[in-house]
Amino acid sequence: MPTIHNADAKLSFIRNYSYLQDEHKIAFHTILQVDDHIRENTVKLLPIRHEELIEALAEVGFHMIKTYGGFMKQPFDAQKSVPCVILVKK
């Protein structure tokens, strides 16, 4: 993912992902730098495909499931969209 820079706030947010094959997890490593302060963190994420998530949501009772390619409700393309935003009702 591209680094987020905000010159006015003197802020940088660096995000990197790596696949941990032996654990079937994704390591999401972040570095937040504000002025001279740096915070680093790594969180293990469960990789799940769009189709798997939609199926799981339906199985537990969610309906009116809508998928977007961003928070501005851009059309979702499973092959091209980087963000996947899902709106559901229960």
C-alpha positions as CSV (number, residue, x, y, z in Angstrom):
1,M,0.0,0.0,0.0
2,P,1.3,3.5,-0.7
3,T,2.6,5.6,2.2
4,I,0.3,8.3,3.5
5,H,2.0,11.6,3.9
6,N,0.5,14.7,5.5
7,A,3.1,17.5,5.4
8,D,0.9,19.9,7.5
9,A,0.7,17.4,10.3
10,K,4.3,16.2,9.8
11,L,2.9,12.7,9.6
12,S,3.8,9.6,7.6
13,F,1.9,6.3,7.8
14,I,3.7,3.3,6.2
15,R,1.9,0.0,5.7
16,N,3.4,-3.3,4.5
17,Y,1.9,-6.7,4.2
18,S,3.6,-10.1,4.0
19,Y,2.1,-13.5,3.7
20,L,3.1,-16.0,6.5
21,Q,2.6,-19.3,4.6
22,D,3.2,-21.6,7.5
23,E,0.4,-19.8,9.5
24,H,-1.9,-19.0,6.6
25,K,-2.0,-15.4,7.9
26,I,-1.0,-12.0,6.7
27,A,1.4,-9.9,8.7
28,F,0.2,-6.2,8.6
29,H,3.2,-4.1,9.6
30,T,2.7,-0.3,10.2
31,I,4.9,2.5,11.1
32,L,3.4,5.8,12.2
33,Q,5.8,8.8,12.3
34,V,4.6,12.1,13.7
35,D,7.3,14.7,14.1
36,D,10.2,12.8,15.7
37,H,7.9,10.1,17.3
38,I,7.7,6.7,15.7
39,R,5.3,3.9,16.6
40,E,5.5,0.5,15.0
41,N,3.0,-2.4,15.2
42,T,2.4,-5.7,13.5
43,V,-0.9,-7.5,13.5
44,K,-1.7,-10.9,12.0
45,L,-4.7,-10.9,9.7
46,L,-6.8,-13.8,8.4
47,P,-6.9,-13.7,4.6
48,I,-10.4,-14.2,3.3
49,R,-11.7,-13.8,-0.2
50,H,-14.7,-11.6,-1.0
51,E,-16.8,-14.6,-2.0
52,E,-16.0,-16.3,1.3
53,L,-16.9,-13.2,3.4
54,I,-20.2,-12.7,1.5
55,E,-21.1,-16.3,2.1
56,A,-20.3,-16.2,5.8
57,L,-22.3,-13.0,6.3
58,A,-25.3,-14.5,4.6
59,E,-25.0,-17.7,6.7
60,V,-25.2,-15.8,10.0
61,G,-28.3,-13.9,8.9
62,F,-27.1,-10.7,7.2
63,H,-29.0,-9.6,4.2
64,M,-29.0,-6.6,1.8
65,I,-25.3,-7.3,1.3
66,K,-23.7,-4.6,-0.9
67,T,-20.0,-4.5,-1.9
68,Y,-18.2,-1.3,-2.9
69,G,-14.7,-0.6,-4.1
70,G,-14.2,2.2,-1.6
71,F,-15.9,4.4,1.1
72,M,-17.3,6.6,-1.6
73,K,-19.3,3.6,-2.8
74,Q,-17.3,3.1,-6.0
75,P,-18.3,0.0,-8.0
76,F,-16.4,-3.1,-6.7
77,D,-14.3,-5.2,-9.1
78,A,-12.9,-8.4,-7.5
79,Q,-10.0,-8.3,-9.9
80,K,-9.1,-4.6,-9.6
81,S,-10.5,-3.0,-6.5
82,V,-7.9,-2.7,-3.7
83,P,-10.4,-1.6,-1.0
84,C,-13.4,-3.8,-0.3
85,V,-16.2,-2.1,1.7
86,I,-19.2,-4.2,2.5
87,L,-22.5,-2.8,3.7
88,V,-25.0,-5.2,5.3
89,K,-28.2,-5.3,7.4
90,K,-29.3,-7.9,9.9
